[in-house]
Amino acid sequence: MPLAYRKRTLKRPVMNTPKTTTPQAPARPGQTGSLTVEMALVLPILLTLLLGILELGNILRIQATLQSAVGKIARYAATQETTTTSAKNYMDSEGLVPLVQQADSNEGPQLTMSPSTTTACSETPCTPFEVSLEYTYYAITPPMKPFFDNIKLSASAKKMSEDWGQ
């Protein structure tokens, strides 16, 4: 048979056969409890960090709520004659500080106005007034109480009375 017609055989690569696995060699002396020791050292730091992040997130949420509420109360007070009592009633009726009240706290945010009554602005310059909210924050997780209890949060807005069209 001529060479041209002879079948060529291709060599296929030999696949590696999986090796049988054997259990790991026993740990060397002094390595048997290293994972436990490392976890015991790292876990308290990690949990403290996570709980601190949770507390800071809650503080920022409450601060943003207070700032939003004080802006709305100042706008309300600028458009009509308002006393501190009517501003508190407006805050409560509109639900401007939801979920701020905490279990450890007996009172909600304390609202103050300076001066305590807004007046109409019929002449220029108008009389400015300031509305402020103060709140005492208590930690929501017991391990964080030494770090985050009794933090004073406050928000304020300064505004001028508008012409009420009188």
N, C-alpha and C positions, 0 to 999 in steps of 0.2 A: 504494500500500500504506500502510495506516495505520501510524502510529508504533509502536503497541503490538505489532504483529506483526513488525516489522522485527528482524532478528537483530542482536544486539549483539555486537560484537567486543571481546574483552577484550585489553587490551594486556599482554603478558607482559614481565616484566623481562628485560632483555638481560643474559645471563651474560657475565662477564668471560672473555675467552679467555686462555689461558696465554701468557705472553710467552716468547719464546725466551730461553734463558739464554746468557750469554756468559761466557767465563772472567773471573775477577776481574781487576780492573786490577792492574798490577804494583805490588808493595809500594813504599812510599816509601823513599827512601834512609835507612839506619839501622835498618830494621825486619826485614831479611831473616833474621837469626839470633836473634831475640829469644826464640822458643820453646825453642831449644836452650840458650840461656844460662839461661833460667828453670828448665828441667828440670835442668840441671847444678847449679844452686844449691839446688833443693828436694829432689832425689832423695836425697842423702846424709843430710839431716836426717830425711826420711821413713823411710828404711831404719834409721837409728839408733833412731828412736822405735819402730818395729815390733819390732826385735830386743830392745830394752829391755823392751817389754811381754811378749815371749816369755820372757825371763829372769825377770822378776818373777813371771809366772804359774807358772813352774817352781819358783821359790823358795817361793811360797805353797803349792804342792802338797806339796812336801817337808816344809815346816813343819807342815802339817795332818796329814801321815802320822806325823811324829815325835810330835806331841801325842796323837794317837789311840793310838799304840803305847805311849807311856809311861803312859797311863791304864789300859790293859789289863794291862800288866806290874805296875803298882802294885796293881791289884785281885787279880791272881794272888798277889803277895807278901803281901797282907793276909790271905789265907785259909789260908795254910799256911807252914810254916817254909821260908824261901827264902834262898839265898845269892846273891851277885852272879853267880856262875858258873851256877847253876840258872836265874836270871832271864834271862841271855844265851841259854841253851839254849832256854828257853821262847820267847823272842823269835824265835830262828831257826827252831824247829820249827813255830811257828804262822804264820810268814811275816808278821810284823807290820810290817816295813819293806820292802815290795816296791818295786822300781824306784827305790830311793834310791841304790843304788850307782852311781857314775858312772865313765866310762871313765878320767878323769884321776886318780881317787882309788884308792888301794890298799886303803883300809880302809872299812868301813861305819860306821854310827853307834856311838859309844862309850857303853856303858851303865855307870852308876855308881849304887851304892846307899849311903845313909848312914843308919844303920849298915849294915855289909856283910851282916848276917844279921838276918832278922826273927824275933821271938820271940812266943810265945803270949801272949794277953791274958787272963789269968785274974783280974786285979784292975783296978780303976779308979783312976787314969787309965791308959789304955794308952799304950805307948811309940810315939810317931810315928816314921815313917821317910820318907825321900825317895828317889825314883827319878828319875834324870835321863839324858837322851840328848843327846849333842853330836855334831854333824856339820859337816864342812868342805865348803862348796859350791864347785864349780868351774863356770865359765860353759860353756854348751853350744855357744855360737856364738863362733868366734874373734874377731870384732871387739869383742865385749863382755868379753873376758878382762881388760883393764885395769880395768874397772869392777866386775865381779862375781866375780872369782877370790878364793878364800880367805875367803869370808864364813862366819862361825861361826854355825850355827843350833843352837838348843838348846830343849829342852822338859823340863819337870819336873812331877812330881806328888807331893804330900805326902799321906800316908795314915796311918791308925792300924791296927795289927793288930786283927783281930777275934777273938772267942772261937772257938776251934777245936773246942770240945766235948771237951776232954781230961779 
